[in-house]
């Protein structure tokens, strides 16, 4: 999917309490689908399209006897996703009996605090973008589920155990790089992605000449970058998101004499074209070229053109990286609601049970999906992109390179 400015879609950021979707019956029951994402400051460039995709799916949905509403909450603080605020989002949803499911969150560190809360309450949750494996897999995943083996959380994104290696393969196999320096933001997603990237880089025969953690809030990366320069890396990899430093690292690389190097990152820096306020390209500015990123989702799917047309008709801009994933998450939730209604009544437990049924194949905009016993998707795609400063009406944009699949087609 082409990434572009949010433009008129930013106006939808004002929808932070409730927005009606579907028609329903005036005499029927009102149910709500929560949306919990970071939707202000630099985070809006990444998560805004996921919200707008979910809102579009809810708007299109109709269910006899019910009125379906969206309930949107923003857990960005000072423009950056905040786990504590994310936890408050979830408790707000749980305290509202009408909320039967939620789309979100966007960031894995928020998922880490939300999942125990939603699991305890039995609230069905679908993330369009969480990628850290520990949210679902193994002992770490079990620890996040107080009611294990009860599953309430699913995600449509592939995980970092495939995303990190694919970016490493891009660097070594496609770009013929040998030495890399790594910075991560020390968060659940950023550090985890950097770990899997580093392991694959070394497995492929590459050399890691330096690695440094720099927590969100860091504004001066010159000491780290200057130290990296001494080892003459071929590339710098950033594990994290634009809002926690991904754009600033790239912007400051020229000052350290690293401006012409390849810059590698995951989906955390994949967030819009150059005229999108707070996006990676917007922040990195003249230093943005020669940057590569991934998206832990399918980029080319059969209904892509139709989805892009109706999304643009609704918001006046082309879909962002996770717009279709947000739409798909909402579709799964809405189909689970529909199944619960057909089976008797739309309760939280009925929706959760329907939504996590491993035997169900869900029809979504990004294709047929099934979810395994821990809530991970059967559809495992990683899409790769490169910054092209001539794209996006000359403002710079991410252009699609290729798609890697780990799914039998």
C-alpha positions in Angstrom: 0.0 0.0 0.0 1.2 3.5 -0.8 1.9 5.5 2.3 0.8 9.1 2.1 -0.1 12.2 4.2 -2.9 12.0 6.6 -4.4 15.2 5.2 -8.1 15.3 5.8 -7.9 12.2 7.9 -6.4 14.1 10.7 -9.8 15.7 11.3 -10.9 12.2 12.4 -8.6 12.6 15.4 -11.3 14.6 17.1 -13.3 11.4 17.4 -12.0 10.5 20.8 -15.1 9.6 22.6 -17.7 7.8 20.4 -18.6 7.6 16.8 -21.7 5.8 15.5 -21.4 3.0 12.9 -24.0 1.0 11.2 -27.7 1.6 11.3 -29.1 -0.9 13.8 -32.6 -0.6 15.3 -33.8 2.3 17.4 -35.4 -0.3 19.6 -32.4 -2.6 19.7 -29.3 -2.9 21.9 -26.4 -0.6 21.7 -23.0 -2.2 21.6 -19.6 -0.6 21.3 -16.3 -1.6 19.7 -13.4 0.1 21.5 -10.4 1.5 19.6 -7.2 2.0 21.7 -4.3 3.6 19.8 -1.8 6.4 20.2 -3.5 9.2 18.2 -1.7 12.5 18.9 1.7 14.0 18.1 4.2 12.0 16.1 2.3 8.8 16.9 -0.7 9.8 14.8 1.2 9.4 11.6 1.6 5.7 12.3 -1.6 4.8 14.1 -4.1 7.2 12.5 -4.6 5.0 9.4 -5.2 1.9 11.5 -7.9 3.9 13.4 -9.5 5.1 10.2 -9.5 1.6 8.7 -11.3 0.3 11.8 -13.8 3.2 11.8 -14.6 2.6 8.1 -15.4 -1.1 8.8 -17.6 -0.2 11.7 -19.4 2.5 9.7 -20.2 0.0 7.0 -21.5 -2.7 9.4 -25.2 -3.4 10.0 -26.8 -5.9 12.3 -30.5 -6.2 12.8 -31.6 -5.4 16.3 -28.4 -3.7 17.3 -26.8 -0.3 17.1 -23.0 -0.6 16.8 -20.8 2.3 18.0 -17.1 2.9 18.0 -15.4 4.2 21.2 -12.0 5.7 20.4 -9.3 6.4 23.0 -5.9 8.0 22.6 -3.0 6.7 24.8 -0.3 8.9 23.4 1.4 11.2 26.0 3.5 14.0 24.6 3.2 12.5 21.2 4.5 9.0 22.2 2.5 5.8 23.1 2.3 5.5 26.8 1.7 2.0 28.4 0.2 3.5 31.6 -2.3 5.5 29.6 -2.9 2.4 27.5 -3.8 0.4 30.7 -6.3 3.2 31.5 -7.8 2.8 28.1 -8.5 -0.8 28.8 -9.9 -0.3 32.2 -12.2 2.4 30.7 -13.5 -0.1 28.1 -14.0 -2.8 30.8 -16.0 -0.4 33.0 -18.4 0.3 30.1 -20.7 -2.7 29.8 -21.6 -1.9 26.2 -18.0 -2.4 25.1 -17.8 -6.0 23.8 -14.4 -5.9 22.0 -11.5 -3.6 21.1 -9.2 -2.9 18.2 -5.7 -2.2 19.4 -3.2 -1.5 20.6 -0.5 -0.4 18.1 2.7 -0.8 20.1 3.9 -4.0 21.8 4.8 -2.2 25.0 1.2 -1.2 25.4 0.0 -4.6 24.5 2.2 -6.0 27.3 0.1 -4.0 29.9 -3.3 -4.2 28.3 -3.4 -8.0 27.7 -3.5 -9.1 31.4 -6.3 -6.6 32.0 -8.4 -7.6 29.0 -7.8 -11.3 29.6 -9.0 -11.0 33.2 -12.1 -9.3 32.0 -12.7 -11.6 29.0 -12.7 -8.7 26.5 -11.9 -9.7 23.0 -9.0 -7.7 21.5 -7.5 -7.5 18.1 -4.2 -5.7 17.4 -3.5 -4.5 13.8 0.2 -4.0 14.5 1.7 -5.6 17.6 4.7 -7.7 16.6 6.6 -8.8 19.7 6.4 -12.6 20.0 6.3 -12.6 23.8 2.8 -11.1 23.8 1.4 -14.5 22.8 4.1 -17.2 22.6 5.7 -19.5 25.2 6.0 -18.8 28.9 6.1 -15.1 28.4 2.7 -15.1 26.6 1.2 -17.3 29.3 2.3 -14.9 32.0 0.3 -12.1 30.3 -2.9 -14.2 30.5 -4.1 -14.6 34.1 -6.9 -16.9 32.8 -4.6 -19.0 30.6 -5.4 -21.0 28.5 -8.4 -18.7 27.9 -7.4 -16.6 24.9 -8.9 -13.1 24.3 -6.2 -11.4 22.3 -5.4 -11.9 18.6 -3.3 -10.0 16.1 -3.3 -9.7 12.3 0.3 -8.7 12.1 3.2 -11.1 11.7 5.8 -11.2 14.5 9.3 -9.9 15.0 10.8 -13.4 14.9 10.2 -13.2 11.1 10.2 -9.4 10.7 13.7 -8.8 12.1 15.3 -11.6 10.1 13.7 -10.4 6.8 15.2 -6.9 7.3 18.6 -8.5 8.0 18.3 -10.6 4.8 17.5 -7.4 2.9 20.6 -5.8 4.2 23.0 -8.6 3.5 21.5 -10.5 0.6 19.9 -7.7 -1.4 22.1 -4.7 -0.5 25.4 -6.6 0.0 26.1 -5.0 3.4 28.6 -6.5 5.8 28.8 -4.4 8.9 26.0 -2.8 10.9 25.6 -0.7 14.0 22.4 -1.0 16.0 20.4 1.4 18.2 17.2 0.4 20.0 14.8 2.3 22.1 14.9 -0.3 24.9 11.2 -0.9 24.7 9.3 -4.2 24.1 9.0 -3.8 20.4 12.2 -1.9 19.7 14.6 -4.1 21.6 12.9 -7.3 20.6 13.1 -6.4 16.9 16.7 -5.4 17.2 17.5 -8.7 18.9 16.0 -10.8 16.1 17.6 -8.6 13.5 21.0 -8.9 15.2 20.8 -12.7 15.5 19.9 -13.2 11.8 22.6 -10.6 10.7 25.2 -12.7 12.5 23.8 -16.0 11.2 24.2 -14.7 7.7 27.8 -13.9 8.3 27.4 -10.2 8.9 29.3 -8.2 11.6 27.7 -6.1 14.3 30.2 -3.4 15.1 28.2 -1.7 17.8 25.0 -1.7 19.7 23.5 0.9 22.0 20.1 1.3 23.8 18.7 4.8 23.9 15.3 5.2 25.7 12.4 7.3 24.4 13.0 10.9 25.3 16.5 10.8 24.0 17.1 13.8 21.7 20.9 13.8 21.2 22.2 10.7 19.4 25.5 12.2 18.3 27.6 10.6 21.0 26.3 7.2 20.0 26.6 7.8 16.2 30.1 9.3 16.6 31.2 6.2 18.4 29.7 4.1 15.7 31.6 5.9 13.0 34.9 4.7 14.4 34.0 1.2 13.4 33.1 2.1 9.8 29.7 0.4 9.6 27.9 -0.1 6.2 24.5 0.6 7.8 22.7 1.7 10.9 19.7 -0.3 12.1 17.1 1.3 14.4 14.9 -0.8 16.6 11.9 1.3 17.7 9.4 3.8 16.3 9.6 7.2 14.8 8.2 8.8 18.0 10.8 7.2 20.2 13.7 8.4 18.1 13.7 6.7 14.7 13.5 9.9 12.7 15.9 11.8 14.9 18.6 9.2 14.6 18.5 9.4 10.8 18.4 13.2 10.9 21.5 13.4 13.1 23.5 10.8 11.1 25.0 13.4 8.7 26.4 15.4 11.6 28.3 12.3 12.7 29.6 11.7 9.2 27.2 8.8 8.6 24.7 10.5 6.4 25.2 8.5 3.2 24.9 5.1 4.9 22.0 2.7 4.5 19.5 3.1 7.3 17.4 0.0 8.2 14.3 -0.2 10.4 11.1 -2.1 11.0 7.5 -1.1 10.7 8.0 1.4 13.6 9.4 4.0 11.1 6.9 3.2 8.3 4.5 6.0 8.8 3.8 8.4 6.0 5.2 10.6 3.3 7.2 13.8 3.8 4.4 16.2 4.3 2.8 14.1 7.0 3.6 15.9 10.3 5.6 13.8 12.6 6.4 11.0 10.1 9.9 9.5 9.7 10.5 11.2 6.4 9.2 14.5 7.7 11.5 14.4 10.7 14.6 13.0 8.9 14.1 15.5 6.1 17.1 15.7 3.7 18.7 12.7 5.5 15.8 10.4 4.7 17.1 8.9 1.4 18.7 5.5 1.5 16.4 4.4 4.3 14.6 1.0 4.2 11.8 -0.4 6.4 9.5 -3.3 6.7 5.8 -3.7 7.4 4.6 -6.8 9.3 1.6 -7.2 7.0 0.6 -8.0 3.5 1.1 -5.1 1.0 -0.4 -6.6 -2.1 -3.8 -8.3 -1.7 -6.6 -9.0 -4.1 -9.0 -6.3 -2.8 -6.3 -3.7 -2.5 -7.6 -1.3 -5.2 -11.2 -1.5 -4.0 -10.2 -0.8 -0.4 -7.9 2.1 -1.4 -10.8 3.6 -3.4 -13.3 3.5 -0.7 -10.8 4.6 2.0 -9.8 7.6 -0.1 -13.4 8.4 -0.8 -14.0 8.5 3.0 -10.8 10.3 4.1 -9.5 12.1 1.0 -6.1 10.3 1.2 -4.6 7.0 0.3 -4.4 4.3 2.9 -1.4 4.2 5.3 0.6 1.1 6.1 -1.8 -0.4 8.7 -5.1 1.0 7.4 -6.1 -2.3 5.9 -4.9 -4.1 9.1 -7.1 -1.9 11.2 -10.0 -2.6 8.9 -9.3 -6.3 9.0 -9.2 -6.3 12.8 -12.6 -4.6 12.9 -14.0 -7.0 10.4 -13.0 -10.0 12.6 -14.6 -8.4 15.6 -17.8 -7.5 13.7 -18.1 -11.0 12.3 -17.6 -12.4 15.9 -20.4 -10.0 17.0 -22.6 -11.3 14.2 -21.9 -14.9 15.1 -22.7 -14.2 18.8 -26.0 -12.6 17.8 -26.9 -15.5 15.6 -26.1 -17.9 18.5 -28.2 -16.0 21.0 -26.9 -12.7 22.4 -24.0 -10.4 22.0 -22.2 -10.7 25.3 -18.5 -10.2 25.9 -18.0 -13.8 26.5 -19.9 -14.8 23.4 -17.9 -12.4 21.2 -14.6 -13.6 22.8 -15.4 -17.2 22.3 -16.4 -16.6 18.7 -13.5 -14.5 17.9 -10.8 -16.9 19.2 -12.3 -20.0 17.7 -9.3 -21.7 16.0 -11.6 -23.5 13.5 -13.0 -20.3 12.0 -11.8 -18.8 8.8 -12.4 -15.1 8.8 -13.1 -13.2 5.5 -11.2 -9.9 5.6 -9.9 -7.2 3.3 -6.4 -8.7 3.5 -7.5 -12.2 2.8 -8.7 -15.3 4.7 -7.4 -15.4 8.2 -7.3 -18.1 10.9 -5.8 -17.6 14.4 -3.9 -20.3 16.3 -4.3 -21.4 19.9 -2.4 -18.4 21.2 -4.1 -15.8 18.9 -1.4 -15.5 16.2 -2.4 -15.1 12.6 -2.1 -17.8 9.9 -1.1 -15.0 7.5 2.6 -14.2 7.9 3.8 -11.6 5.4 6.6 -9.0 5.7 6.6 -6.2 3.1 9.7 -4.2 2.4 9.9 -0.5 1.4 12.5 2.2 0.5 12.3 6.0 0.8 12.0 7.7 -2.6 12.2 11.5 -2.3 10.7 11.9 -5.8 7.5 10.1 -4.7 4.6 11.6 -2.8 4.1 14.5 -5.1 7.8 15.3 -4.5 7.6 15.3 -0.7 9.2 11.9 -0.4 7.4 8.6 0.3 7.9 4.9 1.0 7.8 2.9 -2.1 7.2 -0.9 -2.2 10.1 -3.2 -3.0 8.9 -6.7 -2.4 6.8 -9.0 -0.2 8.1 -12.0 1.7 5.7 -14.7 2.7 5.9 -17.4 5.3 2.4 -18.7 4.4 1.5 -21.6 2.2 -0.5 -20.0 -0.6 
